[in-house]
C-alpha cells in the first residue's frame, strides 16, 4: 500500500513540474515567430554551458531588459521585452530545468 502511495505522489510531482513550464512558458511563446527551441539555441550560443544558460535565463526573466536579451534588436523592436516573471524562485527553477531538459543537445549528438 505504501509503495502505491509513493508512486502516485511521485507521479503527481512530476506532472506538476511539467505543468509549470507548459502553463507559464509555452502560451506566451506560441504566437512568436521564434520558437522556444530557437531561443534556447541563442542562449546556448551566448552562455555555452548548463549553469550559465540557466543563470542567464533566470536573470533575464527576473529583470527583463533589452541590454541583456539574447534576441535581436529587430525582434525586440517588433515584439517588445517580456514582463517580469511572476514565478517565485522555486517555480522558476523548475520551469528552467524543464526547458533545459527539453532542448539540451548534450548527449543527444552522435
Residue, then its C-alpha position, 0 to 999 in steps of 0.5 A: x500500500x505504501x509503495x502505491x502511495x509513493x508512486x502516485x505522489x511521485x507521479x503527481x510531482x512530476x506532472x506538476x513540474x511539467x505543468x509549470x513550464x507548459x502553463x507559464x512558458x509555452x502560451x506566451x511563446x506560441x504566437x512568436x515567430x521564434x520558437x522556444x527551441x530557437x531561443x534556447x539555441x541563442x542562449x546556448x550560443x551566448x552562455x555555452x554551458x548548463x549553469x550559465x544558460x540557466x543563470x542567464x535565463x533566470x536573470x533575464x526573466x527576473x529583470x527583463x531588459x533589452x541590454x541583456x536579451x539574447x534576441x535581436x534588436x529587430x525582434x525586440x523592436x517588433x515584439x517588445x521585452x517580456x514582463x517580469x516573471x511572476x514565478x517565485x524562485x522555486x517555480x522558476x527553477x523548475x520551469x528552467x530545468x524543464x526547458x533545459x531538459x527539453x532542448x539540451x543537445x548534450x548527449x543527444x549528438x552522435 
